[in-house]
Amino acid sequence: MIASAAFRERPKLAWRDGRAGPASRLVAEEKAVALSYGGSTYAVMMATPSDLEDFGIGFSITEGIVEQAGEIASIELIAGDLGVEVRMWLEGDRTASLAARRRATVGPVGCGLCGIESLEQAARTAPQVASETIFHACDLLDAMRALAPLQHLNQATRAVHAAAFWRASAGIGVVREDVGRHNALDKLAGAMMREGGSLSDGAVLLTSRVSVEMVQKTAMIGVPLLIAVSAPTTLAIEIADAAGITLVGIARDDGYEVFTHPGRIVFPGKARPKTSDEFELFPAG
């Protein structure tokens, strides 16, 4: 079910097949969403105002503010004329850690060495993801094909990204959508971490390109495989390789491209590579 706040009907003038006329369209909602801790705003994001509790929890985990959903003592959504505030209160130890983190990042940035702390945070080392799970190449292709029919908000608006979690044993379990690709992944992370349990036997599916933040967020929730319809950046590849994540991109109906740790994937009729240096087993073309 799509939350009513996720889209609205808007009038438009349509010109199709040489004819112009009035019509309407379902348009994805975009609002300012403030994420606050202990009454103090930490970040403001432009987001689709649905699944915001998942968003708050997922953002908190993927940004390293907490490690588990249970470390958020309470969460409240406050809607206003300018947007929505996701108010969170943390357990005692986490509140102190966040206060220290804020003090450490206060200061001038943007000139020479003044911004070195912010640069280090932007390229922070992702945690190691350990998993013995083996994935079959055709199963991953089927998983990406199965995602589109589950993107209900995008089917209505054609304007949002999706992030989903898939297991070979269960298929796609949770899908979250948002105008922002980072937000969609944070919402997915929050939903999965609220359920509890290990995510080391599944994959994150994305309908967007793969930047470094998407890899970092995937590593923070312990998922060993990330597959997307578009291409990764160079830094995303480097961070995925260092974190032990199998990074797959350019997922199309006829196949995909594996950029890191291909040893987790079994291809029909091919020996399974053990390292990223063995790509000659999978020649282009």
C-alpha positions as CSV (number, residue, x, y, z in Angstrom):
1,M,0.0,0.0,0.0
2,I,1.3,3.5,-0.9
3,A,1.2,6.0,1.9
4,S,-1.1,8.9,0.9
5,A,1.6,11.4,1.7
6,A,3.9,9.9,-0.9
7,F,2.2,11.5,-3.9
8,R,-0.4,14.0,-5.0
9,E,-2.5,14.5,-8.2
10,R,-1.5,17.6,-10.1
11,P,-3.0,19.2,-13.2
12,K,-1.0,19.4,-16.4
13,L,-1.1,20.3,-20.0
14,A,-0.3,17.2,-22.1
15,W,0.9,17.3,-25.7
16,R,0.8,13.8,-27.3
17,D,0.5,12.7,-30.9
18,G,0.2,16.3,-32.0
19,R,-2.7,17.2,-29.7
20,A,-2.6,19.4,-26.6
21,G,-5.2,19.1,-23.8
22,P,-5.7,19.3,-20.0
23,A,-4.9,16.2,-17.9
24,S,-3.6,15.3,-14.5
25,R,-0.7,13.2,-13.2
26,L,0.3,11.6,-9.9
27,V,3.4,13.4,-8.8
28,A,5.9,12.2,-6.1
29,E,5.8,14.3,-2.9
30,E,9.1,15.9,-1.9
31,K,9.4,17.6,1.5
32,A,12.1,18.8,3.9
33,V,12.7,16.1,6.5
34,A,14.7,17.1,9.5
35,L,16.5,14.4,11.5
36,S,17.0,15.5,15.1
37,Y,18.5,13.8,18.2
38,G,17.7,15.0,21.7
39,G,15.9,18.1,20.4
40,S,18.8,19.2,18.2
41,T,18.7,19.0,14.4
42,Y,21.4,16.9,12.9
43,A,20.5,16.9,9.2
44,V,17.8,18.1,6.8
45,M,17.1,16.0,3.7
46,M,14.7,16.4,0.8
47,A,12.7,13.2,0.9
48,T,9.4,11.4,0.2
49,P,7.5,11.7,3.4
50,S,6.7,8.0,3.8
51,D,8.3,5.3,5.9
52,L,9.9,8.0,7.9
53,E,10.5,5.9,11.1
54,D,12.4,3.5,8.9
55,F,14.3,6.5,7.4
56,G,15.3,7.8,10.9
57,I,16.5,4.5,12.1
58,G,18.3,3.6,8.9
59,F,20.0,6.9,8.7
60,S,21.1,6.6,12.3
61,I,22.6,3.2,11.6
62,T,24.2,3.8,8.2
63,E,25.8,7.1,9.5
64,G,27.2,5.3,12.5
65,I,25.2,7.3,15.1
66,V,23.9,4.0,16.5
67,E,24.7,0.4,15.8
68,Q,21.3,-1.2,16.5
69,A,17.7,0.1,16.3
70,G,17.3,-0.6,20.0
71,E,19.8,2.2,20.8
72,I,17.1,4.7,19.7
73,A,15.0,5.1,22.9
74,S,12.1,6.7,21.1
75,I,11.1,8.3,17.8
76,E,8.4,10.8,17.0
77,L,7.2,12.3,13.7
78,I,6.2,16.0,13.8
79,A,4.6,17.4,10.7
80,G,4.6,21.1,10.0
81,D,4.0,23.6,7.2
82,L,7.6,23.5,6.1
83,G,8.2,19.7,6.3
84,V,8.5,16.9,8.8
85,E,10.8,16.5,11.8
86,V,11.9,13.0,12.8
87,R,12.6,13.4,16.5
88,M,14.8,10.8,18.0
89,W,16.1,10.3,21.5
90,L,19.1,8.0,22.0
91,E,20.1,5.8,24.9
92,G,22.5,7.4,27.3
93,D,25.9,6.2,26.0
94,R,24.9,7.0,22.4
95,T,23.7,10.5,23.4
96,A,27.2,11.2,24.8
97,S,28.9,9.8,21.8
98,L,26.9,12.0,19.4
99,A,27.6,15.1,21.5
100,A,31.4,14.3,21.3
101,R,31.1,13.7,17.6
102,R,29.4,17.1,17.0
103,R,32.1,18.9,19.1
104,A,34.9,17.2,17.0
105,T,33.4,18.5,13.7
106,V,32.7,22.1,14.7
107,G,35.1,24.5,13.0
108,P,35.9,26.1,9.6
109,V,35.9,24.0,6.5
110,G,36.4,24.4,2.8
111,C,40.0,25.8,2.6
112,G,43.1,23.7,2.3
113,L,43.8,21.6,5.4
114,C,41.0,23.2,7.4
115,G,38.5,20.7,6.0
116,I,40.6,17.5,6.6
117,E,38.2,16.1,9.1
118,S,35.3,16.4,6.7
119,L,37.3,14.8,3.9
120,E,38.2,11.9,6.1
121,Q,34.6,11.4,7.0
122,A,33.5,11.5,3.4
123,A,35.8,8.7,2.5
124,R,35.5,6.8,5.8
125,T,36.5,3.2,5.8
126,A,33.5,0.9,5.6
127,P,33.3,-2.1,8.0
128,Q,34.3,-5.5,6.8
129,V,31.4,-7.6,5.6
130,A,32.0,-11.3,6.2
131,S,29.7,-13.8,4.4
132,E,30.1,-17.4,3.1
133,T,26.9,-17.1,1.0
134,I,27.2,-18.1,-2.6
135,F,24.9,-16.5,-5.2
136,H,23.9,-18.0,-8.6
137,A,24.2,-15.6,-11.5
138,C,20.8,-16.3,-12.9
139,D,19.1,-15.8,-9.5
140,L,20.5,-12.3,-9.3
141,L,19.2,-11.5,-12.8
142,D,15.7,-12.8,-11.8
143,A,15.8,-10.7,-8.6
144,M,16.4,-7.5,-10.5
145,R,13.6,-8.4,-13.0
146,A,11.2,-9.0,-10.1
147,L,11.9,-5.5,-8.6
148,A,10.1,-3.3,-11.1
149,P,6.5,-4.7,-10.4
150,L,7.1,-4.0,-6.7
151,Q,8.0,-0.3,-7.2
152,H,4.4,0.8,-6.6
153,L,5.2,4.5,-6.0
154,N,7.4,4.7,-9.1
155,Q,4.8,3.0,-11.2
156,A,2.4,5.8,-10.2
157,T,4.8,8.7,-10.6
158,R,7.9,7.6,-12.6
159,A,10.0,9.8,-10.3
160,V,11.5,7.8,-7.5
161,H,14.3,5.4,-6.7
162,A,13.9,2.0,-5.0
163,A,16.1,-0.1,-2.7
164,A,15.1,-3.7,-1.9
165,F,16.5,-6.6,0.1
166,W,16.5,-10.0,-1.6
167,R,17.3,-13.6,-0.4
168,A,17.5,-16.6,-2.6
169,S,15.4,-18.5,-0.2
170,A,12.6,-15.9,0.0
171,G,12.9,-13.5,-2.9
172,I,12.4,-9.8,-2.4
173,G,11.2,-9.1,1.1
174,V,11.2,-5.4,1.7
175,V,11.1,-2.5,-0.8
176,R,11.5,1.2,0.0
177,E,11.1,4.1,-2.4
178,D,12.1,7.7,-2.3
179,V,12.9,10.7,-4.5
180,G,16.5,10.4,-3.1
181,R,18.5,7.2,-3.7
182,H,20.3,7.6,-0.4
183,N,17.0,8.0,1.4
184,A,15.5,4.9,-0.2
185,L,18.5,2.8,1.0
186,D,18.3,4.4,4.5
187,K,14.6,3.5,4.6
188,L,15.4,-0.1,3.6
189,A,18.2,-0.3,6.2
190,G,15.9,0.9,8.9
191,A,13.2,-1.6,8.0
192,M,15.6,-4.5,7.9
193,M,17.4,-3.6,11.1
194,R,14.0,-3.2,12.9
195,E,13.3,-6.8,11.9
196,G,16.6,-8.0,13.4
197,G,18.7,-10.9,12.4
198,S,21.7,-11.3,10.1
199,L,21.6,-9.9,6.6
200,S,24.7,-11.7,5.5
201,D,22.8,-14.1,3.2
202,G,21.1,-11.6,1.0
203,A,21.6,-8.7,-1.4
204,V,20.6,-5.0,-1.7
205,L,19.0,-4.2,-5.0
206,L,19.1,-0.6,-6.3
207,T,17.5,1.2,-9.2
208,S,20.2,3.9,-9.1
209,R,23.8,4.4,-9.8
210,V,26.3,3.3,-7.1
211,S,28.2,6.1,-5.4
212,V,30.5,5.6,-2.4
213,E,27.8,6.4,0.1
214,M,25.6,3.6,-1.2
215,V,28.4,1.1,-0.6
216,Q,29.2,2.5,2.9
217,K,25.6,2.3,3.9
218,T,25.3,-1.3,2.6
219,A,28.4,-2.2,4.6
220,M,27.0,-0.7,7.8
221,I,24.1,-3.2,7.8
222,G,26.3,-6.1,6.8
223,V,25.0,-7.0,3.4
224,P,27.6,-8.8,1.2
225,L,26.2,-8.1,-2.2
226,L,25.1,-4.9,-3.9
227,I,23.5,-4.9,-7.3
228,A,22.3,-1.9,-9.3
229,V,20.9,-1.0,-12.6
230,S,23.5,1.7,-13.2
231,A,27.3,2.0,-13.0
232,P,29.4,2.5,-9.9
233,T,32.0,5.3,-9.4
234,T,35.7,4.6,-8.9
235,L,35.6,5.3,-5.2
236,A,32.5,3.0,-4.8
237,I,34.5,0.2,-6.4
238,E,37.5,0.8,-4.1
239,I,35.5,0.9,-0.9
240,A,33.5,-2.2,-1.9
241,D,36.7,-4.1,-2.6
242,A,38.2,-3.1,0.7
243,A,34.9,-3.9,2.6
244,G,34.5,-7.3,1.1
245,I,31.3,-6.4,-0.8
246,T,30.5,-8.0,-4.1
247,L,29.6,-5.0,-6.3
248,V,27.4,-5.6,-9.4
249,G,26.3,-2.9,-11.8
250,I,24.8,-2.3,-15.2
251,A,22.1,-4.9,-14.4
252,R,20.1,-5.4,-17.6
253,D,17.8,-8.1,-19.0
254,D,20.8,-9.7,-20.7
255,G,23.2,-9.7,-17.8
256,Y,25.4,-7.4,-15.6
257,E,28.9,-6.5,-14.7
258,V,30.8,-7.6,-11.5
259,F,33.4,-5.1,-10.2
260,T,34.6,-6.6,-6.9
261,H,34.7,-10.0,-5.2
262,P,33.2,-12.1,-8.0
263,G,34.0,-15.3,-6.1
264,R,30.6,-15.1,-4.4
265,I,28.8,-15.6,-7.7
266,V,28.5,-18.9,-9.6
267,F,28.1,-18.5,-13.4
268,P,26.7,-21.2,-15.6
269,G,29.5,-23.1,-17.3
270,K,32.3,-21.1,-15.8
271,A,34.8,-21.8,-13.1
272,R,34.1,-19.6,-10.0
273,P,36.9,-16.9,-9.6
274,K,38.5,-16.6,-6.2
275,T,39.8,-13.0,-6.6
276,S,39.1,-9.8,-8.5
277,D,42.3,-10.5,-10.5
278,E,40.6,-13.4,-12.3
279,F,38.2,-11.5,-14.5
280,E,39.8,-13.2,-17.6
281,L,37.5,-16.1,-16.8
282,F,34.6,-13.8,-17.9
283,P,35.7,-12.1,-21.1
284,A,33.8,-9.1,-22.4
285,G,31.4,-9.7,-25.3
